[in-house]
């Protein structure tokens, strides 16, 4: 699955991702509206250049991996807080 060609943003891609999916993110800066919640093993990967993911500064963390979920891979991503 590719962001933004298949899904408009990373949150949308995560909402439809299944176990072992690979989400390839085009280069750019992505301002998400919430922290990224990961509930299944998957790969989030920068595809072809730098990717920066920004989440609101009032969120507890940029990414939350659900308890018991293993096998999550992050490749080439930069995380920041907005504000």
C-alpha positions in Angstrom: 0.0 0.0 0.0 1.3 3.5 -0.9 0.7 6.9 0.7 -0.6 9.1 -0.8 -1.5 7.2 -4.0 -3.6 4.4 -2.3 -4.4 6.2 0.9 -4.4 10.0 1.5 -2.4 9.9 4.7 -0.6 7.6 7.1 -3.5 7.4 9.6 -5.8 6.2 6.8 -3.3 3.6 5.7 -3.0 2.3 9.2 -6.8 2.0 9.5 -7.0 -0.5 6.6 -3.7 -2.3 7.0 -3.6 -6.0 7.7 -1.0 -8.2 9.3 2.4 -8.1 7.5 1.4 -5.3 5.2 4.0 -2.9 3.9 3.1 0.8 3.8 5.4 2.7 1.5 5.3 6.4 2.1 6.3 8.9 -0.7 8.9 11.5 0.2 7.5 14.6 2.0 6.2 16.0 5.3 3.0 14.5 6.6 1.1 16.5 9.3 -1.1 13.9 10.9 -4.1 14.8 13.2 -3.4 12.2 15.8 -0.7 9.8 17.1 -0.1 6.8 14.9 -1.7 3.7 16.5 -0.3 0.4 15.3 -2.4 -2.7 16.1 -0.9 -5.3 13.8 2.6 -6.3 12.7 3.6 -4.3 9.6 6.3 -2.2 8.0 6.2 1.6 7.6 8.9 2.6 5.0 10.1 5.7 3.3 10.0 5.2 -0.4 12.4 7.1 -2.6 13.4 9.9 -0.2 13.1 11.5 3.2 9.8 11.2 5.1 8.9 13.3 8.1 5.8 12.5 10.1 4.5 15.2 12.4 1.9 14.7 15.1 0.2 17.3 17.3 2.3 18.4 20.3 -0.6 17.6 22.8 -0.3 13.9 22.0 1.4 11.6 24.5 3.6 10.1 21.8 4.1 10.1 18.1 3.5 6.4 17.7 1.8 3.8 19.9 2.2 0.1 19.2 -0.6 -2.0 20.8 0.4 -4.3 23.7 1.4 -7.7 22.4 2.1 -6.6 18.8 5.6 -7.6 17.6 7.2 -7.5 14.2 6.6 -3.8 13.5 9.4 -2.3 11.3 10.1 1.4 10.8 12.4 2.2 7.9 13.7 5.7 7.0 11.1 7.8 9.0 11.7 10.9 11.0 9.1 11.7 13.7 8.4 15.2 15.0 5.8 17.0 17.1 3.9 20.0 15.7 4.0 23.2 17.6 
